[in-house]
Amino acid sequence: MERRHFLVLAGIGGVALIAGGGYFASMEPAGAGYEHRPLTAADLTEGDALVVDIRRPEEWAETGVVEGSMLFTFTTADRFLAQVSGELSDGRDLVLICRTGNRTQAAADALAGQIPNRIVSVEGGITRIISDGYQTVKPR
């Protein structure tokens, strides 16, 4: 079995991981870009993050929504930020949820770098949250 050596370099520009054999991967510095990861219903409802369901109203009615989430269909980054910027002024995280996670990735990509807040796109979306047993509420 081949042995690999790893060297982690840290600096102002971020973190780089260099592995023997010519492999190279870099990570964005904290605060840049966004995260796309599975969150539990508890992650969505128990923290102080701003959770925004970016689906369309007919989708909210069809499946229900995560209790306490803001409902705002994402069309453009500028329109979205005009709607939610007041809720984010305290620096809290922005968590985006849609049906499967595809739209939230696109929205997070459009928002990345425009706000200082951490942005999280919920992998698997409301479909996964419901399949994990979460009981949604009716949209208001």
N, C-alpha and C positions, 0 to 999 in steps of 0.2 A: 504494500500500500504506500502510495506517495505521501510524503509529509509536506504540509504547507505551512508557511510562516506568515503571520499577519502583523502588520504594522499599522497602528492607528495614529493618524496625524490630526491634530486639532489646531485651529487658528481662527482668526477673525472671519474668514470666508466660509467657515463651516467645518465639516469633518470629512476626511477621506479615509477609506479603508483600502489598503494595498495588500494584495495577496501574492505570494510567490507564484510564478508561472505566467505573469503578465496580466492577471485579472485586475480590473480597476473598477471601483464603484464609488460614487460620491453621493452625499446626502445634502439636501437643502438645509441652509441654516434655519434655526428655530424661527418661526414666525413667517416664513416664506412658503408659498404654495398652499397645499391643503392635505388633509388626511382622508383616505377612503377606507373605512373599516367598519366591521360589524359592531353595532352597539345593541345592548339589551334594552328592553322597555324601561327597566329601572334606570339605566344610564340616561335615558331621554327624559324621565319624569322627576328624578330625584336631585338633579344638579341645578345650578343657576344659569346654565347655558340658554341661549335663545334658540329654541327649536322651531324651525320654519318648514311647514309642509308646502312644497312648491308645485303640487299637482293642481289640476283644474277642479272647479267646484263639483262637477258631476262625478269625479273620482272620489272626492271626499265623501259625497253622499253614498256612493256605492260601497265603500269599505269602512267608513268611519275614519277617525283621526286619533292621533296620540293626544291624550288629555293634556291641556295646557299649551299645546303648540299653536304658533301663529300660522294662519292660513293666508298664503299670498302666492299666487301663480307667478312663477319666474318667466319673464319675457326678455328683459334686458338687464344688464348689471346696473345701469344708471337708474332705471325705474325701481328696481329692487332696493338699491341702497337709499333712494329717496324715501322709501316706505319704512325701512327698518333701522336706519342709521341712529335714530334717537334711542332705540332699544339697545344699541351696541356701544353707546358712548361711555359706558362704565367699564369697557374692556372685556366683557365676558365673551365666551366662545360662541360661535355661530354654528349650529348643527342643522344641516339640510337633509330633508327626507322626501322621497318621492315613491313611486310604486316599486321599482326594482333597484334603484341606485344609479341608473344610467343618466337621468336628467340631473341628479345632484352632482355627479362628477362634472358634467358640462357647466353647470352653474358655478360650482366651486372653482373651476378653472377660470371662468370669466371674472370671478370676484377676487381671485388670488392676487395679492399685491396692491389691491385697491383699498384694503382696510387693514389695520394693524392686528385685528382679532384673529385668533386661531379659528380655522374653518374645518369642519368635519363633515364629510359626505357619508351618509349611512349606507353601508354596503348591504345589498339585498332589499333595502327599502321597507315599506310598510308590509309588503308581502312576506318577508322573512320575520318581521316583528309579530305579525298575526300567526304565522305558522309556529312560532315559539310559544304560543298560548296567550298572547296579550289580547285583552278585550278592549277594542277601540270604543270611542264615544262618538255621538253624533256631532257633526260640525255645527258651529254657531255662527 
